[in-house]
Amino acid sequence: MRGNAIIEWRHVMTRIETYDTTLRDGAQGEGVNFSLEDKLLIARRLDELGFDYVEGGYPLSNPKDAEFFQKLAKKPLTNAKACAFGMTRRKGIAAADDPGMKALMDSQAPVITIVGKTSDFHAKEVLGVSLDENLAMIADTVAFFVENGREVIYDAEHFFDGWKANPEYAAKTIQAAAQAGAKIVVMCDTNGGSLPEEVAAITKEAGGKIDKPLGIHTHNDCELAVANSLASIDAGAVHVQGTINGLGERCGNADLISVIANLALKKQGYEVLAADSGEHNGVEHLTELSRYVYEIANMHFRTGQPFVGPSAFAHKGGMHVHAVAKVASSYEHIDPVSVGNERRVLVSELSGRSNIIALATKHNLEHDKQLMNAILKQVVDLENQGYQFEAAEASFDLLVKRAAGSYEPHFELIHYHTSVVSRGGEPTTEATVKLLVHSDAGEDQLRHEVAEGDGPVNALDAALRKALNGHFPSLNDMHLVDYKVRVINSDAATAASVRVVIESRDGEDTWGTVGVHENVIEASWAALVDSIEYKLCKNDS
């Protein structure tokens, strides 16, 4: 319409570079140990998801890190840039003559990350050099790699503590790196003791001292690493460093999973990962990435980890489940699918009918209120005995089938027997099972099998499979992946009840089952039978 101006508002998006240091800083965490193959697998997964930089380690520190870069030189990353990490040259020696500089050059990494001292205290007391020599070490090292055609990222160690103690000198250190040619200057909260308001204020101050982009690297000693990273980005940082799942020394580093999810889904005006390409949204694979790293590191998932933990979108209280069934956002801050996670409804003595209905939907039983009440009563009674269904959804699924009258067992136990014999050497464990196996043809078959194992449960599992495999070949692709035992009423000492939870897996799914009894073997048997029956029922459907 003439005379009226149509104004199209375009949001100016800021690209935030993601720099992963799981393979170096994360590997310094207690209990973390990556093999060479582990490091290569993680690096390539990060590359696939659109990370900008992947730091592989310090080539001079050990042969594994040196070989890592040799492997990448032969088959480079596609999207991300590999970074070799090192320190400034030693005092009193030219950069070209320093063994550390030579190792970094020999790595053939396209990016060299150099860490230098920002704090006057650390320069004098830790390095034992004058303040001027520290500045020369920073400038010489950065200039050496720039002159040799490498991109340089400068990590200003103890940056915030140094700035608070002596801002004039701290500014000189980052100016030395910037003037020598560093592409990015990264402010490091090395001790993890800074607060978000301090990080934001100092980021703004530092940004006025140099003409290069700023990055942020935080540690989690005050449980503020993610908050500090976001505060620094809001104050002008355009590059963020951290680790997957927050792995790292002491209390860990900033968890890049949470940093990326917050930038992509909660805050406005930022672009991260391959979400920018449109076709392949790396953010939707964060849960997969988190669990991939946990698996390779042989670590348990952090259940309550924000965004990607198994409990991040788990609902237990009946009121919560009732509300979520109507409007998901009533108790969920984002759609779980946006980070590759899923909603879970837990069943316990705290549950209401809504929980039961939510889990019974796949059986088309949710409209039978009398059945829902009966199932809820069973759950409450069983949990009073020590059962717990939160990690045993397969056992709950079978409970629903039994209550609805739709459960048909595939076999029945006549008896089992286990024995452990030790004659001064390694103990020998043997199990015998006698079963009545039900076939589709309606003809039952008696099976009596014996097997040895590494313990009673392993032997029982082997004997049970021996008896069933001929009838149910699908059991060949199922195996037990975890076995947990917990004493319930410890006041009863050796006569206490125990709860056994077994985790099983096939080529498609992972499921948990539970058994409770005063006898740990009987509790294990109950969980084992549920696990196998769930697998067979799953295949029947």
C-alpha positions, 0 to 999 in steps of 0.5 A, a space after each residue: 500500500 502506497 505511503 506505508 513502509 513495510 519494514 522487515 526485521 532481520 535478526 543478526 545472528 552471531 556465530 559462536 565457534 565451538 572448541 572441544 578439548 575432551 581429548 586433552 583437558 577432559 582426559 585429565 579428569 579422574 578415571 578418564 583414559 582414552 586409547 588412541 582409537 578412542 580419541 580418533 573415534 571421538 574426534 571424527 564424531 565431533 567433526 561430523 556434528 559440526 564442531 569448529 575445533 577439536 583439540 587432540 593433545 600435546 604431542 611432546 607429552 606422550 607417543 599416543 598424542 603424537 600418533 593421534 596427529 600423525 593419523 589425522 594428517 593422513 586422513 584429515 577431519 572434514 569440517 573441524 580443525 585439529 588443534 595441537 596444544 602446547 606451552 610458550 617457549 622456555 625461558 632463555 631459548 629461541 622458539 625455533 630451538 625449543 623441543 616443544 615448538 618442534 613437536 608442535 610443528 611436527 604434528 602437522 596440526 593446522 591449528 596450534 593452541 598455546 597457553 601462556 601466563 596472564 597472572 603476574 604471580 604465576 609468571 614470577 612464582 611458577 615460571 620463575 621469569 621476569 614480567 618482561 620475559 613472560 611477555 617475550 615468551 608469549 609474543 615469540 611463541 605466537 609469532 613463530 607459528 604464525 610465521 610458519 603458516 599455522 593458525 594460533 589460538 592463545 589460551 590466557 591461563 588464570 586470566 580472570 584471577 590475573 586480571 583481578 589482581 593486576 589488570 594492567 599486566 594481564 592486558 599486556 599479556 593478551 596484547 602481546 599474543 594479539 599483536 604477534 598474530 593470534 587469531 583468537 585470545 581465549 580467557 581461561 577461568 583456570 581455577 574455576 572460582 569466578 562468578 558470572 557477573 565478574 566474567 561478564 564485566 572482565 570480558 567487556 573490559 578485555 574486549 576494549 584492549 585488543 582488536 582480536 576476537 575473544 574466547 572463553 574457557 571455564 572450569 566447574 569448581 563452583 558449579 558455574 562453568 556453563 553459566 560463566 561461558 554463557 555470561 562471557 558470550 553475552 558480553 562479547 566472546 565468540 568462541 567457547 571451549 569445553 568438554 563433552 559431559 563436562 569431563 576434566 580435572 578436579 570438578 571438570 570443564 564447562 559441559 559443551 552439551 549444555 553450552 551448545 543446547 542453551 545457545 541454540 535453543 534457549 538464547 536468541 541470536 546465536 548460531 552453533 554447530 551444523 545447525 547453520 547448514 539447515 540439513 544436518 542439525 547437530 543439536 538434535 544429536 547431542 544426546 547421542 554424542 553425550 552417551 557415545 563419549 560416556 560409552 567410549 570412556 567406559 563411564 556411567 551416564 550422569 542420570 540427571 545431566 541437563 538436556 541429555 541425561 536419562 532423567 532430564 525429561 523423566 516424570 515420576 509424580 502423578 500430578 506432573 504426568 497428568 499435566 504433561 499428558 495434556 500440555 508437554 510444556 507444563 513440566 518440560 522447558 523444551 521438547 526432548 526431541 530437539 536434543 535427541 532425548 525422550 520423555 520417560 514416565 516413571 512408575 513408583 509408589 509416588 505414581 498416580 493413575 496418570 503414570 500407569 495410563 501413560 505407560 499402558 497406552 502401548 497396550 491399548 489399556 488406558 481406558 480401563 480405569 479398574 485395571 489401572 487402579 489394580 496395576 497401581 495397587 500392585 506397584 505400591 505393594 511391590 515397592 513396599 517389598 523393595 521392588 523399584 521399577 524406575 530402572 526396570 520398565 521391562 518388568 513393569 511391562 510384564 506386570 501390566 500384561 499379567 494384570 490384563 491377562 494377556 501374558 503367556 509365559 514361554 517356559 515354566 521352571 520346574 527347578 534350578 540348582 547352583 553349586 560353587 566348588 573350590 579346592 584351593 584354586 579358582 572356584 568352579 560354578 555350575 548351574 542346572 535348570 529343568 524347564 517346561 518349554 511351551 512351543 507355538 505348536 502347543 506341544 510342551 517339551 521338558 528340557 534339563 540342561 547344565 552349564 558352567 559360568 563365572 558365577 551363579 548368575 552367569 551359570 544360570 543364564 548359560 543353562 537357561 539359554 541352553 534350554 531355550 535357544 533351540 526353540 527361540 533362536 532370537 535369544 542369540 542376539 540378546 546379552 546382559 550388559 549390567 548387573 546390580 545388587 542392592 541390600 534393601 533392609 540392611 538392619 537384617 544383616 545377612 538375612 536382608 532382602 536384596 534387589 537385583 536389577 539386570 540390564 539387557 540389550 539386543 540389536 535394537 533396544 536396551 531394557 531393565 528388569 528387577 527381582 527381590 528376595 532374601 536370597 540373592 540367587 532367587 532375586 537374580 533368577 526372577 530378574 533374569 527370567 523377566 529379561 528373557 520373557 520380555 525379549 520373547 514377548 517383544 519378538 512376538 508382537 
